[in-house]
Amino acid sequence: MNIRPATKDDVQFLKKMLYEAARWNPDWPREPIEEVLADPVLVRYHQGWGREGDGGVVAEVEGAPVGAAWYRLFTAEDPGYGFVDDKIPELSIAVVPLHRRKGIGEALLRSCMVQAREEGFQALSLSVAVHNRSRMMYQKAGFEKVDESGGNWTMVANL
Ligand SMILES: CC(C)(COP(=O)(O)OP(=O)(O)OC[C@H]1O[C@@H](n2cnc3c(N)ncnc32)[C@H](O)[C@@H]1OP(=O)(O)O)[C@@H](O)C(=O)NCCC(=O)NCCS
């Protein structure tokens, strides 16, 4: 497994991973990807990806992308789910179902935190459902709960 920085050319793969993150619960229906990604709330996470302030990493196995962790800045006027302030980018993460539970998610998370720090950010935030077991991974990596609403935690890690 190889981890490399994400570029503008990864936008289609990041959109696939955004779909996986938005539909993380296997008990939920899997509507067509185009339908889910067209939701205005999710459009904010992928539109024009690669702009100033965007960053992230992609994991590859035998040259094929299998997961990604990436971040984007939001504003108070147009916040993401895990918005804290306009200087703290919000993280998204997913691994393709076939490659989960092999340590790739944790490796992506840690690489993404290093990259964000190197880009000059002091913290990363995220939003996670209380029932999503990935919460354990975030806590292990240093994320702490700063807010809770509607069954979701907003978490922040100081970098
Ligand atoms: C969350 C996700 C990215 C984790 O990637 P992964 O490669 O499976 O994670 P890892 O193998 O590195 O596991 C890291 C830790 O996460 C936790 N974890 C992740 N998924 C879990 C699950 N289904 N059950 C229990 N623990 C889980 C565990 O603490 C695990 O550590 P452990 O294996 O030492 O117990 C991946 O499961 C995924 O894509 N899920 C769907 C999308 C999603 O939920 N995104 C996050 C939205 S906030």
The ligand as an ORCA input file, in Angstrom:
! r2SCAN-3c Opt
* xyz 0 1
  C     -13.916      4.644      8.537
  C     -12.974      3.983      7.542
  C     -12.356      5.042      6.655
  C     -11.873      3.289      8.341
  O     -10.955      2.732      7.420
  P     -10.347      1.303      7.659
  O      -9.253      1.102      6.665
  O     -11.428      0.302      7.687
  O      -9.768      1.528      9.132
  P      -8.586      0.752      9.870
  O      -8.499     -0.657      9.387
  O      -7.362      1.595      9.744
  O      -9.116      0.760     11.351
  C      -8.830      1.830     12.197
  C      -9.704      1.782     13.436
  O     -10.976      2.282     13.142
  C     -11.954      1.662     13.983
  N     -12.935      1.048     13.089
  C     -13.125      1.417     11.808
  N     -14.154      0.726     11.277
  C     -14.604     -0.099     12.224
  C     -15.632     -1.080     12.286
  N     -16.429     -1.349     11.242
  N     -15.811     -1.743     13.428
  C     -15.015     -1.503     14.498
  N     -14.024     -0.584     14.491
  C     -13.816      0.100     13.384
  C     -11.193      0.698     14.869
  O     -10.858      1.393     16.042
  C      -9.964      0.428     14.037
  O      -8.862      0.081     14.777
  P      -8.577     -1.499     15.096
  O      -8.607     -2.213     13.780
  O      -7.229     -1.452     15.738
  O      -9.678     -1.929     16.002
  C     -13.696      2.913      6.704
  O     -14.272      1.949      7.560
  C     -14.804      3.481      5.822
  O     -14.545      3.906      4.693
  N     -16.058      3.503      6.325
  C     -17.172      4.051      5.575
  C     -17.050      5.548      5.425
  C     -17.011      6.269      6.756
  O     -17.597      5.853      7.737
  N     -16.275      7.392      6.755
  C     -16.165      8.226      7.916
  C     -17.320      9.155      8.014
  S     -17.126     10.212      9.431
*
